[in-house]
Amino acid sequence: MATEGSGHLTRARRREHLLCSSGLSGDPSESASLPTSGYVIHTLQTALHDGLHAGDVETAIVRSVNRGGDTNPIGAVTRAIAGARFGATALPDRWLAAQLMKL
């Protein structure tokens, strides 16, 4: 079990650290004002917000892409964050099936 002084952060502390380092407090009202320019700082802020606040992979990715703006980098970073958070098994089956059909 990780303790505060052991050098390991609990899940809640890691989330808090990521939000603080991204400049976000975690307040849902910030969601509407997230920038979508594709500038690396804006991309990270938006992707961290969506990747850490969504309840599942699909919601995180769809929300980040539907914001508009420069959707390729924002969606890609959000996918990486949500994938790391939820794991590959959390991807919707219909997304995987669509990819397999292309092979």
C-alpha positions as CSV (number, residue, x, y, z in Angstrom):
1,M,0.0,0.0,0.0
2,A,1.4,3.4,-1.0
3,T,1.8,6.0,1.7
4,E,2.2,9.7,1.3
5,G,5.9,9.6,2.1
6,S,6.8,6.5,0.0
7,G,7.2,8.4,-3.2
8,H,4.0,6.9,-4.7
9,L,1.0,9.0,-5.3
10,T,-2.5,7.7,-4.8
11,R,-4.9,7.9,-7.8
12,A,-6.6,11.0,-6.3
13,R,-3.3,12.7,-5.7
14,R,-2.1,11.9,-9.3
15,R,-5.3,13.3,-10.7
16,E,-4.9,16.4,-8.6
17,H,-1.3,16.8,-9.6
18,L,-2.2,16.5,-13.4
19,L,-5.0,19.0,-13.1
20,C,-2.8,21.5,-11.2
21,S,0.1,21.1,-13.7
22,S,-2.3,21.6,-16.6
23,G,-3.7,24.8,-15.1
24,L,-7.2,23.3,-14.6
25,S,-9.0,23.0,-11.3
26,G,-11.4,20.3,-12.3
27,D,-14.4,22.6,-12.2
28,P,-16.8,21.4,-14.9
29,S,-17.6,25.0,-15.8
30,E,-14.1,25.3,-17.3
31,S,-15.1,22.8,-20.0
32,A,-16.8,25.4,-22.2
33,S,-13.7,27.7,-22.2
34,L,-11.1,25.1,-23.1
35,P,-9.1,26.3,-26.1
36,T,-9.0,24.1,-29.3
37,S,-6.3,25.8,-31.4
38,G,-3.9,22.9,-31.6
39,Y,-1.2,24.9,-29.8
40,V,0.6,22.3,-27.7
41,I,-0.4,23.9,-24.3
42,H,-4.0,24.2,-25.4
43,T,-4.0,20.6,-26.7
44,L,-2.7,19.3,-23.4
45,Q,-5.1,21.3,-21.3
46,T,-8.2,20.2,-23.3
47,A,-7.0,16.6,-23.6
48,L,-6.2,16.3,-19.9
49,H,-9.5,17.8,-19.0
50,D,-11.5,15.4,-21.2
51,G,-9.3,12.4,-20.5
52,L,-9.5,12.8,-16.8
53,H,-13.1,13.9,-16.3
54,A,-14.9,11.5,-18.6
55,G,-16.4,8.4,-17.2
56,D,-15.3,6.2,-20.1
57,V,-13.0,6.1,-23.2
58,E,-15.7,6.9,-25.7
59,T,-17.0,9.9,-23.8
60,A,-13.5,11.3,-23.5
61,I,-12.6,10.9,-27.1
62,V,-16.0,12.0,-28.6
63,R,-16.2,15.0,-26.3
64,S,-12.7,16.2,-27.2
65,V,-13.2,15.8,-31.0
66,N,-16.6,17.4,-30.9
67,R,-15.2,20.6,-29.4
68,G,-14.0,21.5,-32.9
69,G,-10.9,23.4,-33.6
70,D,-7.8,21.4,-34.4
71,T,-9.4,18.0,-33.6
72,N,-6.5,15.7,-34.8
73,P,-3.9,16.5,-32.1
74,I,-6.6,17.1,-29.4
75,G,-8.3,13.8,-30.2
76,A,-4.9,11.9,-30.4
77,V,-3.7,13.1,-27.0
78,T,-7.1,12.5,-25.4
79,R,-7.1,8.9,-26.8
80,A,-3.6,8.4,-25.3
81,I,-4.7,9.7,-21.9
82,A,-8.0,7.9,-21.9
83,G,-6.4,4.7,-23.1
84,A,-3.8,4.9,-20.3
85,R,-6.5,5.6,-17.8
86,F,-9.1,3.0,-18.8
87,G,-7.1,0.4,-20.8
88,A,-7.5,-1.0,-24.3
89,T,-10.3,-3.3,-23.2
90,A,-12.5,-0.3,-22.6
91,L,-12.7,0.6,-26.3
92,P,-16.2,0.2,-27.7
93,D,-16.5,-3.1,-29.6
94,R,-18.1,-1.3,-32.6
95,W,-14.9,0.8,-32.9
96,L,-12.7,-2.3,-32.9
97,A,-15.0,-4.1,-35.4
98,A,-14.9,-1.1,-37.8
99,Q,-11.1,-1.2,-37.7
100,L,-11.0,-4.9,-38.3
101,M,-13.2,-4.5,-41.4
102,K,-10.6,-2.2,-42.9
103,L,-7.9,-4.9,-42.7
